Amino acid sequence: MILRQFRHADPVALSYLFGCGGKASAAVVDPVGDIEPYLAAAEDAGMRILYVVDTHIHADHVSAGRRLADASGAGYVLFADAAARVPFHGVRDREILPLGNVTAEVLHTPGHTPEHLSLLVTDRTRSSEPWLVLTGHTLMVGDVGRTELATAADEGARTLHRSLRRLKDLPDHVEVLPGAYAGSVCGRRLSGKPGSTIGFERRHNEAFRIEDEEAFVRFMQHDIPVPPPQADEFRAVNAGRRAA
């Protein structure tokens, strides 16, 4: 499997290109800003971008997903129930995105937003077990995603708690590759380390450790950070309800 991580400072975010080098098949997840680095990384690896995935309708930046999909001839992927007015390939929970010897299984993990998805990635040349999970803003290193940007905070927290249970069921060794790190407005206690494992977060991530739903809701409603500037506008643009 080929994996490239892209770190961004404005906004603070993480994007990914991954896939099967042998079958020249790649996906890009949560692209930000200039699309040329993704096109160049795919070309350097000899890979064709088949899918461009936004894990959710973002509220802290204008997504580059549709531009990259158009430029590369890839399918633009959102969860099927996303409230978007732009053409996209809608995927459902447990659907598989095939990338040669690599597979990406869609996990519907709402809470940060209703349409949020994660991707559970397996490299079948190495094992039939999943290797990593791309979690967007559901689970990050040291924290979980805020829940009041797209729904009421308490409603989002209850939904997120159920999504986190699904991630907790994954084996400890599964790597966590999030969509943000320290400095992002989408979390409160984010680490500067851009990756972790399910087992480490299960032990040391305060929010991820909370088992009781009511306790989790109270935790998530305490010390809510200031919303991202232009959050409503960014979501409207990314959903196609407003021109960029």
PAZAPA-4460 file (N, C-alpha, C; in steps of 0.05 Angstrom, whole numbers, plus 32768, in hexadecimal, padded with zeros to 4 digits):
% residues 244
    n_x    n_y    n_z   ca_x   ca_y   ca_z    c_x    c_y    c_z   seq   type   mol
   8011   7FE8   8000   8000   8000   8000   8012   8019   8000     1      M     A
   8009   802C   7FF0   8016   8046   7FF0   8005   805A   8000     2      I     A
   8011   8069   8012   8003   807D   8022   8013   8096   8024     3      L     A
   8006   80AC   801E   8012   80C7   8021   8000   80D8   8032     4      R     A
   800C   80E5   8045   7FFD   80F8   8057   8006   8114   804F     5      Q     A
   7FF2   8126   804D   7FF6   8142   8047   7FEE   8153   805F     6      F     A
   8000   8163   806A   7FFA   8174   8081   7FF5   8191   8077     7      R     A
   7FE0   819C   8082   7FD9   81B8   807A   7FD8   81C9   8093     8      H     A
   7FE0   81E3   808F   7FE1   81F5   80A5   7FCA   820A   80A5     9      A     A
   7FBE   820E   808E   7FA8   8222   808C   7F93   8218   8078    10      D     A
   7F7F   8209   8081   7F7A   8202   809D   7F8C   81EB   80A7    11      P     A
   7F8D   81E7   80C1   7F9C   81D0   80CC   7F8C   81B7   80C6    12      V     A
   7F98   81A7   80B4   7F89   818F   80AB   7F9D   817B   80A0    13      A     A
   7F93   8162   809D   7FA2   814C   8091   7F93   8140   807A    14      L     A
   7FA1   813B   8064   7F96   812E   804D   7FA6   8115   8047    15      S     A
   7F9B   8103   8036   7FA9   80EA   8031   7FA5   80E2   8014    16      Y     A
   7FBA   80D5   8009   7FB9   80C6   7FF0   7FC2   80AA   7FF8    17      L     A
   7FB2   8096   7FF0   7FB9   807A   7FF7   7FAE   8068   7FE2    18      F     A
   7FBA   8050   7FE0   7FAF   803C   7FCE   7FC4   8027   7FC7    19      G     A
   7FBF   8019   7FB1   7FCF   8002   7FA9   7FE2   800A   7F92    20      C     A
   7FFC   8009   7F98   800F   8010   7F83   800F   7FFC   7F6D    21      G     A
   800C   7FE2   7F74   800D   7FCD   7F5F   7FF7   7FCF   7F4B    22      G     A
   7FE0   7FD7   7F54   7FC9   7FDA   7F42   7FC4   7FF8   7F3B    23      K     A
   7FD6   8009   7F43   7FD5   8026   7F3B   7FBB   8033   7F42    24      A     A
   7FB0   802D   7F59   7F95   8036   7F61   7F97   8045   7F7B    25      S     A
   7F8D   805E   7F7B   7F90   806F   7F93   7F76   807E   7F9A    26      A     A
   7F74   8087   7FB2   7F5F   8098   7FBC   7F6C   80AF   7FCA    27      A     A
   7F5F   80C6   7FCA   7F67   80DE   7FD9   7F51   80E4   7FEC    28      V     A
   7F58   80EA   8005   7F45   80F0   801A   7F49   810C   8025    29      V     A
   7F33   811B   8026   7F32   8136   8031   7F48   8149   8026    30      D     A
   7F49   814C   800C   7F5D   815F   8000   7F57   817C   8007    31      P     A
   7F6C   818B   800B   7F6A   81A7   8013   7F7B   81B8   8000    32      V     A
   7F71   81CF   7FF7   7F81   81E3   7FE9   7F89   81DA   7FCD    33      G     A
   7FA2   81DE   7FC6   7FAC   81D9   7FAB   7FAB   81BC   7FA5    34      D     A
   7FA0   81B4   7F8E   7F9D   8198   7F87   7FB6   818C   7F7B    35      I     A
   7FC9   819D   7F73   7FE1   8193   7F65   7FF2   817F   7F75    36      E     A
   7FF5   8184   7F90   8005   8170   7F9F   7FFA   8154   7F9E    37      P     A
   7FDF   8151   7F9D   7FD3   8137   7F9C   7FD7   812A   7F81    38      Y     A
   7FD3   813B   7F6C   7FD7   8130   7F51   7FF5   8128   7F4D    39      L     A
   8007   8138   7F58   8023   8132   7F55   802B   8119   7F65    40      A     A
   8020   8116   7F7D   8026   80FE   7F8D   801C   80E5   7F7F    41      A     A
   8004   80E6   7F74   7FF9   80CF   7F65   800A   80C8   7F4D    42      A     A
   8012   80DD   7F3E   8023   80D8   7F27   803E   80CD   7F2E    43      E     A
   804A   80D7   7F43   8064   80CD   7F4C   8063   80AF   7F54    44      D     A
   804C   80A8   7F60   8048   808C   7F69   803D   807A   7F52    45      A     A
   8038   8086   7F3B   802E   8076   7F24   8011   806D   7F29    46      G     A
   8001   807D   7F37   7FE6   8075   7F3F   7FD2   8087   7F33    47      M     A
   7FBB   807B   7F2D   7FA3   808B   7F24   7F91   808F   7F3B    48      R     A
   7F87   80A8   7F3F   7F75   80AE   7F54   7F59   80A5   7F4B    49      I     A
   7F4E   8091   7F59   7F33   8087   7F52   7F1D   8095   7F62    50      L     A
   7F23   809C   7F7B   7F0F   80A8   7F8D   7F1C   80C0   7F9B    51      Y     A
   7F0C   80D5   7F9E   7F12   80EB   7FAF   7EFC   80EC   7FC4    52      V     A
   7F03   80E9   7FDD   7EF0   80E5   7FF3   7EF1   80FD   8006    53      V     A
   7EDB   8109   800B   7ED9   811C   8021   7ECB   810D   8038    54      D     A
   7ED8   810B   804F   7ECC   80FC   8065   7EB2   810A   806F    55      T     A
   7EAF   8124   806A   7E97   8132   8072   7E97   814D   8063    56      H     A
   7E81   815B   8066   7E7F   8176   805B   7E8D   8189   806F    57      I     A
   7EA3   8193   8067   7EB5   81A2   8079   7EAB   81BD   8080    58      H     A
   7EB2   81C6   8098   7EA9   81E0   80A2   7EC0   81F3   80A7    59      A     A
   7ED9   81EA   80A2   7EF0   81FC   80A8   7F00   8203   808F    60      D     A
   7EF7   81FA   8077   7F04   8202   805E   7EF3   81FA   8047    61      H     A
   7EF9   8204   8030   7EED   81FB   8017   7EFB   81E2   800D    62      V     A
   7EED   81CD   800A   7EF9   81B4   8001   7F04   81B6   7FE5    63      S     A
   7F1A   81A8   7FE1   7F26   81A5   7FC6   7F1C   818B   7FB8    64      A     A
   7F0A   817D   7FC5   7F02   8163   7FBC   7EF7   8162   7FA0    65      G     A
   7EE4   8174   7F9A   7ED7   8173   7F80   7EEB   817C   7F6A    66      R     A
   7EFB   8190   7F70   7F0F   8199   7F5C   7F23   8182   7F56    67      R     A
   7F2C   8174   7F6A   7F3F   815E   7F66   7F32   8148   7F57    68      L     A
   7F19   8141   7F5E   7F0B   812C   7F4F   7F08   8133   7F32    69      A     A
   7F01   814C   7F2C   7EFE   8154   7F10   7F18   8153   7F01    70      D     A
   7F2E   815B   7F0E   7F48   815C   7F01   7F53   8141   7EFC    71      A     A
   7F4D   812E   7F0E   7F59   8113   7F0C   7F46   80FF   7EFF    72      S     A
   7F2D   8106   7EFA   7F1A   80F3   7EEF   7F10   80DF   7F04    73      G     A
   7F14   80E5   7F1E   7F0B   80D3   7F33   7EEE   80D8   7F3A    74      A     A
   7EE3   80C5   7F49   7EC8   80C9   7F54   7ECA   80D9   7F6E    75      G     A
   7EB8   80EC   7F71   7EB8   80FC   7F89   7EA5   80EF   7F9D    76      Y     A
   7EAF   80E7   7FB5   7EA0   80D6   7FC7   7E98   80E5   7FE0    77      V     A
   7E7F   80E3   7FE7   7E74   80EB   8001   7E62   80D5   800B    78      L     A
   7E5B   80D5   8025   7E47   80C2   802E   7E2D   80C8   8020    79      F     A
   7E1E   80B3   801B   7E06   80B4   8009   7DF1   80C8   8013    80      A     A
   7DEE   80CC   802D   7DDA   80DE   8038   7DE3   80FA   803B    81      D     A
   7DFB   8101   8031   7E05   811C   8034   7DF2   8130   8027    82      A     A
   7DED   8146   8035   7DDB   815B   802B   7DEA   816D   8018    83      A     A
   7DF1   8162   8001   7E02   8171   7FED   7DF3   8173   7FD3    84      A     A
   7DF6   818A   7FC6   7DE9   818F   7FAD   7DFD   818D   7F96    85      R     A
   7E13   8180   7F9A   7E27   817D   7F85   7E27   815F   7F7D    86      V     A
   7E2F   8158   7F65   7E30   813C   7F5D   7E45   812E   7F6E    87      P     A
   7E3E   8117   7F79   7E52   8107   7F88   7E4A   80E9   7F87    88      F     A
   7E5E   80D9   7F8C   7E59   80BC   7F8E   7E52   80B6   7FAB    89      H     A
   7E3A   80AF   7FB1   7E32   80AA   7FCC   7E38   808E   7FD5    90      G     A
   7E44   808B   7FEC   7E4B   8071   7FF6   7E3C   806C   8010    91      V     A
   7E38   8052   8017   7E2A   804A   802E   7E3C   803B   8042    92      R     A
   7E32   8039   805A   7E41   802A   806F   7E48   800E   8065    93      D     A
   7E61   8006   8069   7E6C   7FEC   8063   7E71   7FE8   8045    94      R     A
   7E6C   7FFC   8035   7E73   7FFB   8019   7E92   7FFB   8016    95      E     A
   7E9B   7FED   8001   7EB8   7FEA   7FFC   7EC0   7FFB   7FE4    96      I     A
   7ED5   800B   7FE7   7EE1   8019   7FD1   7EFA   8008   7FC9    97      L     A
   7EFA   7FFB   7FB2   7F10   7FEA   7FAA   7F27   7FFA   7F9E    98      P     A
   7F3F   7FF5   7FA7   7F57   8002   7F9D   7F6C   7FED   7F98    99      L     A
   7F68   7FDC   7F85   7F7A   7FC6   7F80   7F7B   7FB3   7F97   100      G     A
   7F93   7FAE   7FA2   7F97   7F9D   7FB9   7F90   7FAA   7FD4   101      N     A
   7F88   7FC4   7FD2   7F81   7FD3   7FEA   7F63   7FD8   7FE9   102      V     A
   7F56   7FD5   8000   7F39   7FDB   8001   7F34   7FF0   8017   103      T     A
   7F20   8001   8012   7F18   8015   8026   7EFB   8010   802C   104      A     A
   7EF5   8008   8044   7ED9   8002   804C   7ECE   801B   8059   105      E     A
   7EB6   8023   8050   7EA9   803B   805A   7E9C   8034   8075   106      V     A
   7EA2   8045   8089   7E94   8044   80A3   7E86   805E   80A7   107      L     A
   7E6C   805D   80AA   7E5D   8076   80AF   7E61   807D   80CD   108      H     A
   7E6F   8093   80D1   7E76   809C   80ED   7E6C   80B8   80F2   109      T     A
   7E52   80BC   80F3   7E47   80D7   80F7   7E4C   80E1   8113   110      P     A
   7E47   80FB   8116   7E4A   8108   8131   7E56   8123   812E   111      G     A
   7E6E   8123   8122   7E7A   813D   811B   7E68   814B   8107   112      H     A
   7E60   813C   80F3   7E4B   8143   80E0   7E3A   812B   80DA   113      T     A
   7E21   812E   80D1   7E10   8117   80CC   7E1A   8104   80B6   114      P     A
   7E28   810F   80A3   7E31   80FF   808C   7E4D   80F4   808F   115      E     A
   7E5A   80F7   80A5   7E76   80F1   80A8   7E7B   80D3   80A4   116      H     A
   7E90   80CD   8095   7E99   80B1   8091   7EB6   80AE   8098   117      L     A
   7EBE   8096   809F   7ED9   808E   80A2   7EDF   8078   808E   118      S     A
   7EF9   8072   8089   7F01   805E   8077   7F14   804A   8085   119      L     A
   7F0B   8031   8085   7F1B   801B   8092   7F2A   800E   807B   120      L     A
   7F45   8010   807C   7F56   8008   8066   7F65   7FEE   806B   121      V     A
   7F64   7FDC   8057   7F71   7FC2   8059   7F83   7FBF   8041   122      T     A
   7F9B   7FB5   8045   7FAE   7FAE   802F   7FAF   7F90   802E   123      D     A
   7FA1   7F84   801B   7F9E   7F67   801A   7FB8   7F58   8013   124      R     A
   7FCC   7F67   8009   7FE6   7F5A   8005   7FF4   7F54   801F   125      T     A
   7FEC   7F62   8034   7FF9   7F5E   804E   7FE7   7F4F   8062   126      R     A
   7FCD   7F54   8061   7FBC   7F47   8075   7F9F   7F4B   806D   127      S     A
   7F8D   7F3A   8076   7F71   7F3E   8073   7F65   7F50   8089   128      S     A
   7F76   7F57   809C   7F6D   7F69   80B2   7F72   7F86   80A9   129      E     A
   7F61   7F98   80B3   7F65   7FB4   80AD   7F7F   7FBF   80B9   130      P     A
   7F8B   7FD1   80AA   7FA5   7FDC   80B3   7FA1   7FF8   80BF   131      W     A
   7F90   8008   80B4   7F8C   8023   80BD   7F70   802D   80B9   132      L     A
   7F69   8042   80C6   7F4F   804E   80C3   7F53   806D   80C0   133      V     A
   7F48   8077   80AA   7F48   8094   80A6   7F2F   809F   80B2   134      L     A
   7F32   80AF   80C7   7F1B   80B6   80D9   7F11   80D2   80D6   135      T     A
   7F1D   80E2   80C4   7F13   80FD   80C0   7F13   810C   80DB   136      G     A
   7EFB   8117   80E2   7EF9   8126   80FB   7EE7   8117   810F   137      H     A
   7EE5   80FD   810C   7ED7   80ED   8120   7EE9   80E7   8138   138      T     A
   7F00   80DA   8132   7F14   80D4   8146   7F2E   80DF   813D   139      L     A
   7F3A   80F0   814E   7F54   80FC   8149   7F67   80F5   815F   140      M     A
   7F80   80FC   815C   7F94   80F4   8170   7F91   8107   8188   141      V     A
   7F87   80FB   819E   7F83   810B   81B6   7F67   8116   81BA   142      G     A
   7F56   8114   81A7   7F3B   811F   81AA   7F28   8113   8195   143      D     A
   7F0F   811C   8196   7EFB   8115   8182   7EEF   812E   8177   144      V     A
   7EE0   812C   8161   7ED6   8144   8153   7EC0   8152   8163   145      G     A
   7EC0   816C   8161   7EAA   817C   816D   7E90   8175   815F   146      R     A
   7E7A   817A   816D   7E60   816F   8163   7E4A   8184   815E   147      T     A
   7E51   819E   815F   7E3B   81B2   815D   7E3C   81C1   8143   148      E     A
   7E4D   81BA   8130   7E4F   81CA   8118   7E38   81C4   8104   149      L     A
   7E2E   81AC   8105   7E19   81A4   80F1   7DFF   819C   80FE   150      A     A
   7DFF   8197   8118   7DE7   8190   8127   7DE8   819D   8143   151      T     A
   7DD4   8198   8153   7DD6   81A1   816F   7DEC   8191   817D   152      A     A
   7DFA   819E   818F   7E12   8192   819C   7E0B   8177   81A9   153      A     A
   7DF5   8176   81B8   7DEE   815E   81C6   7DE6   8147   81B3   154      D     A
   7DD7   814E   819F   7DCF   813A   818B   7DE8   812F   817D   155      E     A
   7DFA   8141   8174   7E12   8138   8167   7E23   8127   8179   156      G     A
   7E24   812E   8193   7E35   811E   81A6   7E2A   8102   81AA   157      A     A
   7E10   80FF   81AB   7E04   80E4   81AE   7E0B   80D3   8195   158      R     A
   7E08   80E0   817E   7E0E   80D2   8165   7E2C   80CB   8164   159      T     A
   7E3D   80DD   816B   7E5A   80D8   816B   7E61   80C2   817E   160      L     A
   7E55   80C1   8195   7E5B   80AC   81A8   7E56   8090   819C   161      H     A
   7E41   808D   818D   7E3B   8074   8180   7E50   806E   816A   162      R     A
   7E58   8082   815C   7E6D   807E   8147   7E87   8076   8153   163      S     A
   7E8E   8082   816A   7EA7   807B   8177   7EA7   805E   8181   164      L     A
   7E90   8054   8189   7E8E   8038   8191   7E97   8026   817A   165      R     A
   7E8F   802D   8162   7E97   801D   814B   7EB5   801C   8148   166      R     A
   7EC1   8033   814B   7EDF   8034   8149   7EEC   8026   8160   167      L     A
   7EE1   8027   8177   7EEC   8018   818E   7EEC   7FFA   8189   168      K     A
   7EDA   7FF0   8178   7ED9   7FD4   8173   7EEF   7FCA   8160   169      D     A
   7EFE   7FDD   8155   7F14   7FD6   8143   7F2C   7FCB   8154   170      L     A
   7F3D   7FBB   8148   7F54   7FB1   8157   7F66   7FC7   8160   171      P     A
   7F74   7FC4   8176   7F86   7FD8   8181   7F9C   7FE1   816D   172      D     A
   7FA5   7FCE   815C   7FBB   7FD4   814A   7FB4   7FE7   8133   173      H     A
   7F9A   7FEA   812D   7F92   7FFA   8116   7F9B   8017   811A   174      V     A
   7FA9   8021   8105   7FB3   803C   8106   7F9C   8050   8102   175      E     A
   7F9D   8066   8110   7F8A   807C   810D   7F97   8093   80FE   176      V     A
   7F8C   8099   80E7   7F96   80B0   80D7   7F80   80C4   80D5   177      L     A
   7F81   80D9   80E5   7F6B   80ED   80E7   7F6D   8103   80D2   178      P     A
   7F59   8114   80D2   7F58   812A   80BF   7F62   8144   80CA   179      G     A
   7F6B   8144   80E3   7F75   815D   80EF   7F88   8156   8105   180      A     A
   7F98   816A   810D   7FAB   8167   8124   7FAB   8182   8133   181      Y     A
   7FBD   8185   8146   7FBE   819C   8158   7FBD   81B6   8148   182      A     A
   7FAC   81C8   8151   7FA9   81E2   8143   7F8F   81E3   8134   183      G     A
   7F82   81CD   812F   7F68   81CC   8121   7F53   81D6   8134   184      S     A
   7F3F   81E4   8129   7F28   81ED   8139   7F13   81D7   813C   185      V     A
   7F18   81BF   8131   7F04   81AA   8132   7F07   8198   814B   186      C     A
   7F1A   819E   815C   7F1E   818F   8175   7F29   81A0   818B   187      G     A
   7F2A   8196   81A3   7F33   81A6   81BA   7F4E   819D   81C6   188      R     A
   7F54   8184   81C4   7F6C   8179   81D1   7F7D   816A   81BD   189      R     A
   7F7E   8174   81A5   7F8C   8165   818F   7FAA   8164   8194   190      L     A
   7FB6   814D   818D   7FD3   814A   818E   7FDF   8154   8174   191      S     A
   7FF8   815C   8176   8007   8163   815E   8010   814B   814E   192      G     A
   800E   8133   8159   8016   811B   814B   8000   8114   8137   193      K     A
   8006   810F   811E   7FF2   810C   810A   7FE8   80F0   8106   194      P     A
   7FEC   80DE   8119   7FE2   80C3   8117   7FE4   80B4   8131   195      G     A
   7FD5   809F   8135   7FD4   8090   814E   7FCA   8074   8147   196      S     A
   7FC1   8066   815C   7FB4   804C   8158   7F9A   804C   8169   197      T     A
   7F89   803A   8162   7F70   8036   8172   7F77   8030   818E   198      I     A
   7F8A   801E   8193   7F91   8016   81AE   7F9C   802D   81BF   199      G     A
   7FAD   803E   81B3   7FB8   8054   81C2   7FA3   8069   81C8   200      F     A
   7F91   806F   81B5   7F7C   8082   81BA   7F68   8077   81CE   201      E     A
   7F63   805D   81CE   7F52   8051   81E2   7F5C   8055   81FE   202      R     A
   7F76   8055   8201   7F82   8058   821C   7F86   8075   8224   203      R     A
   7F8C   8087   8211   7F96   80A1   8218   7F85   80B8   820E   204      H     A
   7F71   80B4   81FE   7F60   80C9   81F3   7F48   80CC   8206   205      N     A
   7F46   80E2   8215   7F32   80E5   822A   7F16   80E2   821F   206      E     A
   7F10   80EE   8209   7EF5   80ED   81FE   7EEF   80D1   81F4   207      A     A
   7F02   80C4   81E7   7EFE   80A9   81DB   7EFA   8094   81F1   208      F     A
   7F05   809A   8209   7F03   8087   821F   7EE8   8087   822C   209      R     A
   7ED7   809B   8229   7EBE   809D   8237   7EAA   8089   822C   210      I     A
   7EA1   8077   823D   7E8E   8062   8235   7E71   806B   8238   211      E     A
   7E6B   807A   824D   7E50   8081   8253   7E47   8098   8241   212      D     A
   7E30   8094   8234   7E27   80A8   8220   7E21   80C3   822D   213      E     A
   7E13   80C4   8244   7E0D   80DD   8250   7E26   80EC   8259   214      E     A
   7E39   80DD   8263   7E53   80EA   826B   7E61   80F5   8253   215      A     A
   7E5F   80E7   823C   7E6B   80F1   8223   7E5E   810A   821A   216      F     A
   7E44   810B   821A   7E35   8123   8212   7E3D   813B   8223   217      V     A
   7E3F   8137   823D   7E47   814D   824F   7E63   8156   8248   218      R     A
   7E75   8143   8243   7E91   8149   823D   7E92   815A   8223   219      F     A
   7E83   8152   820F   7E85   815F   81F5   7E78   817B   81F5   220      M     A
   7E67   8181   8208   7E5A   819B   820A   7E69   81AE   821C   221      Q     A
   7E7F   81A5   8228   7E8F   81B6   8239   7EA6   81C2   8229   222      H     A
   7EAA   81DC   822C   7EC1   81EA   8220   7EC1   81E7   8202   223      D     A
   7EAA   81EB   81F5   7EA9   81EA   81D8   7EB8   8201   81CC   224      I     A
   7ECB   81FB   81BA   7EDB   8211   81AE   7ECB   8223   819C   225      P     A
   7ED6   823A   8196   7EC9   824D   8183   7EC7   823F   8168   226      V     A
   7EB0   8242   815A   7EAD   8235   8140   7EC1   8240   812C   227      P     A
   7EC7   8230   8118   7ED9   823B   8103   7ECD   8253   80F5   228      P     A
   7EDD   8267   80EE   7ED3   827E   80DF   7EC6   8274   80C5   229      P     A
   7EAF   827F   80BE   7EA1   8279   80A5   7E98   825C   80A4   230      Q     A
   7E93   824F   80BB   7E8C   8233   80BB   7E73   822E   80AA   231      A     A
   7E5E   823D   80AE   7E45   8239   809F   7E4A   823D   8081   232      D     A
   7E5A   8252   807A   7E60   8257   805E   7E70   8241   8051   233      E     A
   7E84   8237   805F   7E94   8221   8054   7E83   8208   8050   234      F     A
   7E72   8201   8063   7E61   81EA   805F   7E4E   81EE   8048   235      R     A
   7E43   8206   8045   7E31   820B   802E   7E40   8209   8013   236      A     A
   7E58   8213   8012   7E68   8211   7FF9   7E6E   81F4   7FF3   237      V     A
   7E77   81E5   8007   7E7F   81C9   8003   7E68   81B7   7FFC   238      N     A
   7E50   81BF   8005   7E38   81B0   7FFF   7E2B   81B8   7FE4   239      A     A
   7E36   81CD   7FD8   7E2B   81D7   7FBF   7E13   81E8   7FC2   240      G     A
   7E0E   81F2   7FDA   7DF7   8204   7FDE   7DFE   8221   7FDA   241      R     A
   7E18   8227   7FD6   7E21   8242   7FD2   7E3A   8241   7FC1   242      R     A
   7E3E   8255   7FB0   7E56   8256   7F9F   7E6E   825D   7FAF   243      A     A
   7E85   8252   7FA7   7E9E   8258   7FB5   7EA6   8275   7FB2   244      A     A
***
